[in-house]
Amino acid sequence: MNGRPRSRRLRVVVVLLLCAAPRDAEAQQFACSPIAPGDTASLLALRLTGDAAAAYTHAFQIRDPARRMFVPKSHYRRLSTDWQACVAIGPLKSTPLAYAPVVLSAGPAVSSAPLTIGLPRPGAPPSDDTRRSVALVAMIASAALLMLMLIGIVGDSLARRPIPPVMRRAGEQFVSAFARPLVDSSSGAPPVQVRLRFVRRAQQLEISIAPGAGRRYPNLVDHRMNVEYDVHRVMRVLGNHFVVSEPLRAAGKWVVVPIRLTDVKPTGAK
């Protein structure tokens, strides 16, 4: 039963990849301009096209010169001054490729020279080798862009899954009991920072805690024994319905405490 949905999904992905392959070897031309501090996608689109709403159309793209790729539009909220704003030259021939055009020069204004991907000089007929090379690069770029989009869609759908109410309540009770002894009445800042993440496959809640502003506790570098003691103390407060399912671990500034219901096993466990 489980094999059929996976087989269907695989066929759908293959069909989408085939559909993404370009039908001709000609690439869309773009002109690119540097991004200044404080620029936003809407301001750049307004400045370069006269329409702020064009920021989320195919005719306007943000390019990462280091990777020679267009930046996904989901990343437009935080622009880097190392990137460039690109506008299509002439009518769009197709959906822009993942690989951006090679920029010949970067000035304060958009370059007037058409920027292309591997195309011969205007007026010179492309050779068969050029056509094949450009078609292959375009096909690979289209497939890579589609895969990135699919990964982003799957990641977003997983991120939107809500935490089960019983696990969320347990996480909130854990944080409240852990932070209570650390509260400083003379400071209005919370003693700890908190993140909650439910791992569905493992059926566990990952409670990530980090020191509040101006604090050093909790951390596992020089306070491991104290953190472990406090975690055991808090788990006694939660009662025998929850257990720490894995050893504590550090993730940057965060201490990750994985917990799960006592009578629930991870998916696939015997």
Buried (B, 14 or more C-beta within 10 A) or exposed (E): EEEEEEEEEEEEEEEBBEEBEBEEBBBBBBBBBBBEEEBBBBBBBBBBBEEBEBBEBBBBBBBBBEEBBBBEBEBBEEBEEEBBBBBBBEEEBBEBBBBBBEBEEEEEEBBEEBBBBBBEEEEEEBEEEBBEBBBEBBBBBBBBBBBEBBEEEEEEEEEEEEBBEEBBEBBEBBBEBBBEEBEEEEEEEBBBBBEBBBBEEBBBBBBBBBBBEEBEBBBBEEBBEEBBEBBEEBBEEBEEEBBBBEEBEBEEEBBBBBBBBEEBEEEEEE
